[in-house]
C-alpha cells in the first residue's frame, strides 16, 4: 500500500472495522454486512464479489417484480417482503459505494510524486537511447479513481492531460473527448496522458435527459466531496464482477483510447491490476491479436506469466512477470539514475523492440524473482 490505499480484499476488513457507526441509520443493511463480510474474508473473497452479488440480486428482483403474473401467482399479490429485501440490498450496496468514494478520494501528493517519480518524471531519460525518437507522451491507463497521478504530475512539474479542461462559457471544468482527440505532443516536455478507465472521484455526471438534451454533463467536482452530490452522480464504475457500462461516456472514449494505444504499442507495463475485469481482458486479447509486436510486462509478487497469458488469450512467450512490489523508491536513487524499477522498464522495452544487446536478462516468456537482480545504473544499462 505505497499510498496508504487498500486492495479490494483488504477493503472488506476496512468495512467491518467501520460498520458499527452505520447501525443507527442503516440497521438492516449493517446487520446483513456484519454477517456477510466475515464469511467473505474467510472465503478469500473481495469487495468486487460482494458488490456483484448485491447488484445482481437487485436486478433480479426488479426483473421478477416487473412480471405481473409472478407477483400474482408466486407472491400472491404481496410484494412487501421482496421490496424490503431489495431495499436492504440497495442500502448495503450504497454503504459500500460511500466507503469507496471516501477511502479512495484523497491521496498525499508528495507520496504520489515519490511513487511515480521514475515513470512520470524520468521516463524520457531512461528511454532516449532505446527508442528511435524521444518518448514525449506516456499513455497512463488506470482503474483507480483517486487523483494520485494528477497529484504526482503537479508536484513533479509534468504536464498532464486527463480529459478535464476549461470550456468557454462554463464556470466548471468539463470532461470532453476533444481533450484527447485534439492532443498534440510538446517538444519541450514529456506529457502524461492519463485515462481513467473506470472514472474518477472528481468527475460528476448530470443527466440532461430531463431537459430534453441528449448528452450528459461531465463536470469536475470539488475535492473531498461526498458521493453523488446533487445534481450530480459520481461518474465511476464501482468494483464489481457485473457487466460495466463502457458504452457510456467517459468510459467509451477511455476504452477506445486504450485499444488504440495497445494496437500501436511495443510494451504494456501492468502494475497492481489483477486482470479480472472482462472488459480489460477483452481489450488485451484484441490488442495481442491485432498487434503481434505487443509484449506485456507485469509487476506482481504473486503472478505467473502463464496465468497472465491465459487470461488474455495470448502465448506465454509474449508475457514476462517480475515478482516485485511497485513501491516508493528513494528519490535520490531515481534522480541519480540508479532506479531498479526504471532499469527493469528500460531493459524489457529494449527486449520488446528486439534490441540484440539485451541478451536473456530481460527476455519474455518467464516469471522472474526481481530480488535476485536489483537493477543497474542508467549509464550502464543497454547502450545502443
DAKA-V199422 format. One line per field, one symbol per residue. psi: psi as a letter, one per 30 degrees, with the letter a starting at -180 (. if undefined). A space follows every 50 residues. Layout:
# DAKA-V199422
psi=???
This chain:
# DAKA-V199422
psi=ifggkllfeffeeeeefgeeffeeeieeeeeeefeeeeeeeeghlafeee eeeeeeeeeeeeeeffjeeeeefefhfjgeeeeeeeeeeeeeeeeeeeee eeegfkljeeeeeeegeeeefgeeeffefelflkjfkjjjkkflflheee eeeeefhkkkjgfklkkkfkflklkkffeeegkkkkffkkkjjkjjegak fgkkkjkgefggkeklkjkklllhllkhkkglkkiljljlflkkiggkkf eeeeeeeeeeeefglekkkkkgkfgfkeeeeeeeeeefefjffklkkkjk fflkeeeeeeeghlkffgkkkjilljlklkeeeeefggjeefeeeeeeee eeggjffebfehklglkkjfffjflllefgakj.
